[in-house]
Amino acid sequence: MSGMVGPLTKKGIDTKITQQPTRSAETTRFL
């Protein structure tokens, strides 16, 4: 299951960063 969670999570994060570039730093720091 974790094999799918990783890619899906990364994809979701990439999408959020793309939609909210101003919060990309906060997202990276949160992780």
N, C-alpha and C positions, 0 to 999 in steps of 0.2 A: 504493500500500500504506500509506504513512504517513497517508493520509486515514482509514484504518480504525484504525490503531494509536493515533492520538490519542484518539478517542472511547472506544475499548475501554479504554485505559489510564486515562483520566479516570473511566470508570465503575467500574473496579476500585478505583481510589483512593477514590472516594466510598463504595464498599461497605465498604472497610476502615475508613474513618473512622467510618462508621455503626456498624460492629460493634465498633470499639475507639475510642470517643470520647476515652479517656484518652491515646491515642497519636496523636491527630489533629495535635497540635503537632509531634511528632517526624516524622510523615509529611510534613507541609508543609515542614518545615525540610530534610528529606532531599532533597526535590525542588528 
